[in-house]
Amino acid sequence: MNKNLIGTGVALITPFDAHGNIDHSGLANLVNHSIDCGVDYLVLMGTTAESVTLLESEKEAALETIIATNNGRKPLVLGIGGNNTADIIQQIQSKDLSIFEAILSVSPAYNRPTQEGIYQHFRAISESTDKSIILYNVPSRTATNVEPETTLRLAHDFKNIIAIKEAAPAYMQSSFILKNKPQDFMVISGDDAFALPMVLAGGAGVISVIGQAIPQYSEMIRLGIARKVDEAYDIFYQIFDLTNAIYKEGNPAGIKALLEIVGVCQRDTRLPLISASDKLNQEIHSLWQKLSRA
């Protein structure tokens, strides 16, 4: 089990300015703010980063800013995924990945592969590299669930497949994986709301969205891992409404609104995503003020 990936990882956003350019000052602020919030590791170029709308040159520039600002303080995980297996392998083999703890690779979207296709996709990726791989199952985005039997098959067959970020909206699916997984294989929540119960069931933590904005979230997960259940659930209910609110108009619109409120960066997004509405922004601001007074 990789102890550097236990606890709260955060899927960093990509801040933009009003003209749609990457706001590198805001990105540096974000890295520092996330670390100040007590996170355990940083996840780069995931879904929350709007990575599908970034040019390769923009991704490289953003990575340089994050790596330089982090300056070795927290472990880093890099998102390399998609629906073209050969392209993913080419990306992995062409990059210097030495600074990264692992690769986070999402299950293919749009193609809608069978379970055998998903298995062969990740088999090909695993066999192309010695780097540790975290599977990512998010059927709300990919249109295909990675069934628990497929996850377990991959976990047992390939030593460098070390974990899954599980975001299927089915707690029993995660429980089944936790019950039957190899000892060192980690189940990481991909859903802010489900992370605490998953940790208490034996999960390794979470790759969070809200954790990059507020310190209470990382503390909640830390208490959960320490089996301090009542204290953890006290925080869970304190942040419950805010956690739900940031997803009302999709991700990352809500978290960007919250990050603007706490003074990290602007809430601008890139099309086809749009920024949080004024109504949602006001709701998030009110909930954040209430949390700050708690």
Disulfide bonds with the S-S distance in Angstrom:
none
